[in-house]
């Protein structure tokens, strides 16, 4: 088995792990296939891929973080060290 086949098997297992309860929930509620139910099934199939891409992007980026944790527009300006508050 190649690495790609192993990755596909793991991906499929994870997606199936989340697809099955979503399908069962839909059947318990009435079993009708609405747009929301179809969208839920599609998201269950693709979220592991999106998570893997996000993890890859974060680990492959430079060591400098690119996320802003505080809004610079509302940040409190720091006082200069040479001046004392009056």
RATAFEN-V599574 format. One line per field, one symbol per residue. phi: phi as a letter, one per 30 degrees, with the letter a starting at -180 (. if undefined). burial: # if it has 16 or more other ideal C-beta (glycine too) atoms within 10 Angstrom, else .. Layout:
# RATAFEN-V599574
phi=???
burial=???
This chain:
# RATAFEN-V599574
phi=.dddddddddedddddecdddddddddddlidccdddddddddddcdddddddddddddddddddccccbdddcddddddddccdc
burial=.............##..##...#..#..........#..#...##..#......................................
